[in-house]
Amino acid sequence: MAEVKDFMDDIRNDKYRFAHDLVTEVLMLRGEGRPSTYPLPDRVLFTKEHRKLIESFLLSDQAFYLDKRIKEITKDRYDCHTYATCRQVLINEFTKNVPYSEDNFICVCAVIAYIAAYFRKRKVYRVTNDSIEYIRVWITRILSRSLNLKYSSW
């Protein structure tokens, strides 16, 4: 029961909820998830605009590109180590020489969630929770520099 209580505390946290909803959205776009019905936190960070942005981002050629790059990086070896390596390589690719913007931040978070979903489909299950935690920590750092996502920095 303690795990359920801890999760319910987490899901009410605005930053955790942002990460959870973003990862869930990517899973749903891949046909692997379902919408959550948890109570909303006091401050909702993941918006309808973010959902639309992720959908247009991943339904463009990005999903094809990500599939190709993940295969190149992992050489068809799927475990927690190659997940972390792949995640870092693609974060570097998507943030290198790219100015910070809210849209760019959301898209890079979608890349992180997409990588986790890709690995999850290959039976590396812990990566979904890891991606939520990674995004939660990142958004916490981003918001420590600004009151909202619009005016911050990498």
N, C-alpha and C positions, 0 to 999 in steps of 0.2 A: 504494500500500500504506500510505502514511503516514496517509491518511484513515481507513482501516479500523482502524489501530492507535489513532488518536486517538478514534474512536468507541468502541472497546472499552474504552479508559481512561475515557471519559465514562460509559458504561453501568454501570461498576462504582462510580461515585460515587453515594452515596445520594440526594443532592438532584437530580442529573440524572435518575437512575432514577425517582424519584418523578414528576418532570415528564413523562418519557417514558411511563411506565405510565399516568398520568392521561390524557394526550392520546390514547394508544392505546385506552384504555377508551372515551372519547367517540367516537372513530372507529368502533370496533366496534359501539357502540350505534346508530350511524347506518348500519351495514352497509357501512362503508368501510375497515375495518381488520382485522387479524388478530392474535392473541396473540403476544407475543414469547417467545422461548425462550433469551434471553440469561442468563448466570450472574447470580445475585443478588448485590447488594452486601452488605457485612458488616452494615449496618443497613438494614432494609427499612422505608421510611416510608409507602409506599402499601399500604394494607391491604384485606382483604376487606370490611370495614365501609365504607371509602371507596368501593369499587366499588358496593356496595348503595346507598349514599347518592346517588351520581351517577346510578345507574339510576332510582331513585325520583324524583329531582329532575328529570331530563330527560324521563322518561316521563310526568310530570304535564303540566300545561299550559305548563310553561316552554319546551319546544322550540317550541311554536306562538308563544308570546310573543317568543322570541328571533328566530325567522324574521321576524316582523312588524317588530320593532324594527330589525333589521339592514337590511331593505328601506327603512324610513323614514330611517335615518341615512345610508345609502349612496346612496339614490336610484338604485339599480340600477347603480352605477358600482363596479367591483371591481378594485382595484389595491392596492399596498402602503400607499399613503397613506390610502385610505379604510379599509383594515383597521386601521391604527394608531388612526385617529380613532374608528372604531366600537368598538374594544376599550376605549379610554379612557372613552368615553361610558358604555358598559355597566358597566365596573368602577365608575365613579362612582355609577351608579344602584343597583348591587347592594351597595355598601358605605356609601352615605349613610344616616346615622341608623340603622345596623345595628351592634349591638355585635359585637366580635370573638368568634368561637368557632371551634373546629376545624371544625365542620360548615359554618359560613358561609364559612370560608376555602376548603374543598374545593369548595363550590358555585360560588364566584366563579372558582376555577381551572377548573372545568368549563365555565363561561361562556366563558372565554378560549379553551379548547380547542374549544368548539362554534363560536365565531366563526371560528377558523382552519379548521375542517373545512368550514364554509359557504363560505368564500372559496376553499379548495382545490378544492372541487367546481366552482367557476367559473374554474378554471385559474390561480389565483394560488398557485403552488406553494411559494414560500419561507415562507409564513406558518406552516406546520406546525412547521418548525424554529424559527421566531421565537417561536411560542407556547411551545415546550418551554423555550427559553432564558429567556423572560420569567418563566415559572413557576419555573424553577430559581433565578433571581436573587431572586424574591419569597420563596420558601421559605427561601432562605439568610438573607435579612433577618429573616424571622419567627423562625427558629430562633436567630438571634443574640441575641434578647431572652429566649429561654427554651430549655430543653433539649428540649421537645417541642411539638407543635402545639396541645395542649390549653390550655396556659397561656402565651399570648403576646398580641400586640395587632396592630392594623392598622399 
